[in-house]
Amino acid sequence: QRAMKNITFSLLLVFLNANNYSIFTDAAITRQKHEEEKLVAIDANLKNWRNYQEQDPATLEVNLRHLEVEVEELTEQNSTMKENMTQLVEEDDEGDNNIRNNLTKNYTTVYNASKIGGILLGISATISMIASSLLIMIILRSAKGLSSPQNRIIFGMSISDILYSSSNATFNSMIPKDVNYMVWNAQGNVTTCIMMGYICWLGTTTSLLYPCSLNLYYLLLVKDTRTNWYIRMKKNIEPYLHAVPILVGTVGSTFF
């Protein structure tokens, strides 16, 4: 057993020495290659220096002149490129300034147009609301009141006009303030804009369809000599004269 242990230990030492020798050998070979490469580079530099020294002075002077000419050309090209770059930068700055000026002019034009339009539309819408409110008061204080189909249709027309006019009598204040740079008096948000759009669509649609209902009512009353009782009770026509404008306006403002 001792002999076996000694043999095993000896083999292990031999293996380790062999590995160390191979490692040291590889390192020595790599170092030798680097030294050879350095010697080759030094030799090439010496050859170039000798060739340079062996050249004729006249040839050297010609080469120097060529180099000076090339340096001057490169300097001129560099200065030309700098001038071109400076010109391009100036042109870009001028183009940006022109774009900014045009945008500013366009925004100013749109802003002024929205200001004039908003003021005129707000004033006219306010007058229309007052007139429709007076008409409703006249109908309610009349002898017949809302007992006749004619007064009820005109009452619906007045309500529609008030809805439409109320959306335009805000003087642009319901428009989101994010666009106040191009819309005058824009102080609202998305919610107020949606509300104004809903009321405007509802009022526009019903105010356009209610006159059609009134025209149909007068057509039946005058041309066909139908009485209010016939229109309201016998044929049950009047509910459709109110239902169509209200339903179309509500559906349109809800889904569109």
C-alpha positions in Angstrom: 0.0 0.0 0.0 2.9 2.4 0.8 4.4 1.6 -2.5 1.1 2.3 -4.3 0.8 5.6 -2.5 4.3 6.6 -3.4 3.7 5.7 -7.0 0.5 7.6 -7.1 2.1 10.7 -5.5 5.0 10.5 -8.0 2.6 10.3 -10.9 0.7 13.3 -9.6 3.9 15.3 -9.3 4.9 14.4 -12.8 1.4 15.4 -14.1 1.6 18.8 -12.3 5.1 19.4 -13.5 4.1 18.6 -17.1 1.1 21.0 -16.9 3.3 23.7 -15.4 5.9 23.1 -18.1 3.3 23.3 -20.9 1.9 26.6 -19.4 5.4 28.1 -19.1 6.2 26.9 -22.6 3.1 28.5 -24.1 3.8 31.7 -22.4 7.4 31.7 -23.6 6.3 31.0 -27.2 3.8 33.9 -27.0 6.4 36.2 -25.6 8.8 35.2 -28.3 6.2 35.9 -31.0 5.7 39.4 -29.6 9.4 40.0 -29.6 9.7 38.9 -33.2 6.9 41.2 -34.2 8.5 44.1 -32.5 11.8 43.3 -34.2 10.0 43.1 -37.6 8.4 46.5 -37.0 11.7 48.1 -35.9 13.3 46.7 -39.0 10.6 48.1 -41.3 11.0 51.5 -39.6 14.7 51.4 -40.1 14.3 50.5 -43.7 11.9 53.4 -44.2 14.2 55.9 -42.5 17.2 54.7 -44.6 15.1 55.0 -47.8 14.1 58.5 -46.7 17.7 59.5 -46.0 18.9 58.0 -49.4 16.4 60.2 -51.3 17.7 63.0 -53.4 17.4 66.5 -51.8 15.6 67.7 -54.9 13.1 64.9 -54.7 12.6 65.7 -51.0 11.9 69.3 -51.9 9.5 68.4 -54.6 7.7 66.0 -52.1 7.6 68.8 -49.5 6.1 71.2 -52.1 3.5 68.6 -53.0 2.7 68.2 -49.3 2.4 72.0 -48.9 0.0 72.2 -51.9 -2.1 69.4 -50.5 -2.2 71.1 -47.1 -3.3 74.3 -48.6 -6.0 72.6 -50.6 -7.2 70.8 -47.5 -7.3 74.1 -45.7 -9.3 75.7 -48.4 -11.7 72.8 -48.5 -12.1 73.0 -44.8 -12.8 76.7 -44.9 -15.3 76.2 -47.7 -17.1 73.5 -45.7 -17.2 75.8 -42.7 -18.7 78.5 -44.8 -21.3 76.1 -46.3 -22.2 74.8 -42.9 -22.6 78.4 -41.6 -24.8 79.3 -44.6 -26.9 76.2 -44.1 -27.4 76.9 -40.4 -28.3 80.5 -41.2 -30.8 79.3 -43.9 -32.3 76.8 -41.4 -32.6 79.5 -38.8 -34.2 81.8 -41.3 -36.6 79.1 -42.5 -37.6 78.3 -38.9 -38.2 82.0 -38.2 -40.3 82.2 -41.3 -42.3 79.2 -40.2 -42.8 80.7 -36.8 -43.9 84.0 -38.2 -46.4 82.3 -40.6 -47.8 80.2 -37.8 -48.0 83.2 -35.5 -49.9 85.1 -38.3 -52.2 82.2 -38.9 -52.9 81.8 -35.2 -53.5 85.5 -34.9 -55.9 85.5 -37.8 -57.8 82.5 -36.4 -57.8 84.0 -33.0 -59.2 87.3 -34.2 -61.8 85.5 -36.4 -62.9 83.4 -33.4 -63.2 86.5 -31.3 -65.4 88.3 -33.7 -67.4 85.2 -34.5 -67.8 84.3 -30.8 -69.0 87.8 -29.8 -71.4 88.1 -32.7 -72.8 84.6 -32.2 -73.1 85.1 -28.5 -75.0 88.4 -28.9 -77.3 86.9 -31.5 -77.9 83.8 -29.5 -78.7 85.8 -26.4 -81.2 87.9 -28.3 -82.7 84.7 -29.7 -83.1 83.2 -26.2 -84.8 86.3 -25.0 -87.2 86.3 -28.0 -88.0 82.6 -27.5 -88.6 83.1 -23.8 -91.0 86.0 -24.5 -92.8 83.8 -27.0 -93.2 81.0 -24.4 -94.6 83.6 -21.9 -97.1 84.9 -24.5 -98.3 81.3 -25.2 -98.6 80.4 -21.5 -100.5 83.7 -20.8 -102.8 83.4 -23.8 -106.4 82.3 -23.5 -105.8 78.9 -25.0 -102.4 78.3 -23.5 -101.1 74.9 -24.3 -104.6 73.5 -25.1 -104.2 73.9 -28.9 -101.8 71.8 -31.1 -100.5 75.0 -32.7 -99.4 76.5 -29.4 -97.8 73.2 -28.3 -95.8 72.9 -31.5 -94.6 76.6 -31.2 -93.8 75.9 -27.6 -91.6 73.0 -28.7 -89.9 75.2 -31.3 -89.2 77.8 -28.7 -87.6 75.3 -26.3 -85.5 73.9 -29.2 -84.3 77.4 -30.0 -83.4 78.1 -26.4 -81.4 74.9 -26.3 -79.5 75.8 -29.5 -79.0 79.4 -28.5 -77.7 78.5 -25.0 -74.9 76.5 -26.5 -73.9 79.5 -28.6 -74.4 82.2 -26.0 -71.4 81.1 -24.0 -69.0 83.3 -26.0 -66.6 80.4 -26.5 -66.1 80.0 -22.8 -67.0 76.2 -22.9 -64.2 75.4 -25.4 -61.2 73.7 -23.7 -58.6 76.2 -22.6 -55.9 74.1 -24.2 -56.7 75.9 -27.5 -56.8 79.4 -26.1 -53.9 80.3 -28.3 -56.2 80.2 -31.3 -59.7 80.4 -29.9 -60.8 83.6 -28.0 -62.1 83.2 -24.5 -61.5 79.4 -24.3 -61.8 78.6 -20.6 -63.5 75.2 -20.4 -62.4 71.6 -20.5 -63.3 68.4 -22.3 -66.4 67.9 -20.2 -67.9 71.3 -20.9 -67.1 70.9 -24.6 -69.0 67.6 -24.7 -71.9 69.1 -22.8 -72.0 72.1 -25.2 -71.8 69.8 -28.2 -74.7 67.6 -26.9 -77.0 70.6 -26.3 -76.0 72.2 -29.6 -76.8 69.0 -31.6 -80.0 68.4 -29.7 -81.2 72.0 -30.2 -80.1 72.2 -33.8 -81.9 69.0 -34.8 -85.1 69.7 -32.9 -85.2 73.4 -34.1 -84.9 72.2 -37.7 -87.5 69.5 -37.4 -90.1 71.3 -35.4 -90.8 73.8 -38.2 -91.5 70.8 -40.4 -94.0 69.6 -37.9 -95.6 73.1 -37.9 -95.7 73.1 -41.7 -97.4 69.7 -41.7 -99.9 70.9 -39.1 -100.9 73.9 -41.2 -101.0 71.7 -44.4 -103.6 69.5 -42.7 -105.4 72.5 -41.2 -105.6 74.7 -44.3 -105.4 72.6 -47.4 -107.3 69.5 -46.2 -109.6 71.5 -43.9 -108.9 69.3 -40.9 -109.9 70.5 -37.5 -107.7 70.5 -34.3 -109.9 67.7 -32.9 -109.3 65.6 -36.1 -105.5 66.1 -35.9 -105.2 65.6 -32.2 -107.8 62.9 -31.4 -109.2 61.0 -34.3 -106.1 60.3 -36.3 -103.7 60.8 -33.4 -101.2 62.8 -35.6 -100.0 65.3 -33.1 -97.8 63.0 -31.0 -95.8 62.2 -34.1 -95.3 65.9 -34.7 -93.5 66.1 -31.3 -92.0 62.6 -31.2 -90.0 62.8 -34.4 -88.0 66.0 -33.6 -87.4 64.9 -30.0 -86.3 61.3 -30.8 -84.2 62.3 -33.8 -82.5 65.0 -31.8 -81.9 62.8 -28.7 -80.5 59.9 -30.7 -78.3 62.1 -32.9 -76.8 64.0 -29.9 -76.3 60.8 -28.0 -74.6 58.7 -30.7 -73.0 61.4 -32.9 
